[in-house]
Structures are given as structure tokens and as C-alpha cells.
């Protein structure tokens, strides 16, 4: 399994709503994530809106592409796009640029 970590920035005026939305992620979205290879997926949100995502997957690009092909993801991404800063026209999933791992203690 590959460990993937990424950063996004939630708009300061939408942080509370972002938390609320993720307290009730749609069951079909959860199912799609699992079915497309997103495992042990976590999101961490700092008070200033810095969002840290972590997941484990066999192939991140394949998992991202499989998720992009689902109808539920299209709906979720359309609803979530307004929560983020600096997407530069990209959807939130497309803006997930994996960080380089420099240390791991198994």
C-alpha cells in the first residue's frame, strides 16, 4: 500500500460548514471511496483552514481516476468546490497533489 498525504485550503468563512458536511458524508460516497481503492482515508483540519488529507491505496492515480468516474463523486465535488481556496479552476480531487514522504516509522 502507498501512503498518500495532500494539502488543501478551506476558505475561512466556510470552515464550520465544511466540518458539518464531513460529519455526515453520504453513505454512497463512503461506499464509492472504498470500492475505488481509498483506504484508511482521513482528513485533518487546522483552525486556519489548512486541510491535511491522508489515505492508503495501491495506486493513487488509478484510485483517483476510478473515483472521478463515479456519479456520486461528480455531485460531491460540485458541492465541495466552493469550500476551497486556490483551486485555479481545478476540482478539489484534481488539486490533491501528493506530498513527498521523507520519513516513515513502521
Secondary structure, 3 states (H helix, E strand, C coil): CEEEEEEEEECHHHHHHHHHHHHCCCHHHHHHHHHCCCEEEEEEECCCCEEEEEEEECCHHHHHHHHHCCHHHHHHHHHHHHHECCCCCCCCCCCCCCCCCCCCCC
